[in-house]
Amino acid sequence: MSQINHSVQQGRSRNKEAIWALVIFLIVAAAGLLYVKWWPYLQKAISSSATHTIGPSILGDQSASSSPWASAWDYAKVYFLSVWKAAALGILLGSLIQVLLPSRWLLKVLGKTTFGSTVAGGLASIPGMMCTCCAAPMAVGMRKKKVSIGASIAFWLGNPTINPATLIFMTFVLSWKFTVLRLVFGLILVFGVSYLANRFAKDAEPVNLEDVPESETFEEEQGPFFTRWMKSLGAMLLHIGPAYILSVLLLGAARIWLFPQLSETASNSLFAIIGFALAGMLFVIPTAAEIPIIQTFMLVGLGEGPAAALLITLPALSLPSLLIVARSYPKRVLGFVTASVVVLGVLSGIAGMLFL
């Protein structure tokens, strides 16, 4: 009897610790998002409703002649000044997911390969409103906790693609038609493609919680919280930092070739749609930067088709974000997701050419 009472007390103690860990994580996440995302975006929404702009294109003057090295440095400087707060928050939350969030609770909601888990992952992304690179460390943290491929990819893709702030900005700056197009293809990507991604992974079966005793820690490390957190944070910085910085520099140098000026005839062709869909998938931008990029391109003659392709592919993925998550997903999964983003971008471009 005493042994049973002891086990009950241990279970209650673990539940209390788990509740406190969850509360701390939510407080940190809410405070960080309020400072980095929610409050600035509220101000930007009010401004964009009056001015119908959210600022200049981050690509700068595409006609300006400069060396690739100067172009790489100029773009990297503007990009990192724009995203460093969100990137720091993404890495912080990605590390805290690994050491704070209770595995058993997380896996009950996000550990299955069902459509319900995918939907939960996508819905959880909505408050974050991160760009693809800033959401990627959180997806890495989720995979470390054995969250299913579908749920974690839905969270990763959902942050930039169904970002409610971006949809509001888009309505004020571009038009409601662009917003509808983005929402339709964004929902297909976040919930449909993410769910199907489970099928491209070997051994994708989730952890069966019924077969695991309450005391099981799912391979979590033991020891003082600060030590575990520093180890998680250090590993994430070491893995993410070099590849992230180098790939941004590379894309900054290549931007003039990725987004060339087209003739009037070619500016709304299927060839342009495919080319811009591929370029948008590779290129890296801050949150909502696709809006002024599209606005600027259309002012200089880009057709609705390529613009609609960028609407999907620019925010959803980038070469840096793919490098960040490369060790967390099988190559077949990332190949499927990448191809799906490009295909949906092309389909969005065709729809834009026909209806915008």
Secondary structure, 3 states (H helix, E strand, C coil): CHHHHHHHHHHHHHHHHHHHHHHHHHHHHHHHHHHHHHHHHHHHHHHHHHHCCCCCCCCCCCCCCCCHHHHHHHHHHHHHHHHHHHHHHHHHHHHHHHHCCCHHHHHHHHCCCCHHHHHHHHHHHCCCCCCHHHHHHHHHHHHHCCCCHHHHHHHHHHHHHCCHHHHHHHHHHCCHHHHHHHHHHHHHHHHHHHHHHHHHCCCCCCCCHHHCCCCCCCCCCCCCHHHHHHHHHHHHHHHHHHHHHHHHHHHHHHHHHHCCCCCCCHHHCHHHHHHHHHHHHHCCCCCCCHHHHHHHHHHCCCCHHHHHHHHHHHHHCCHHHHHHCCCCCCHHHHHHHHHHHHHHHHHHHHHHHHHC
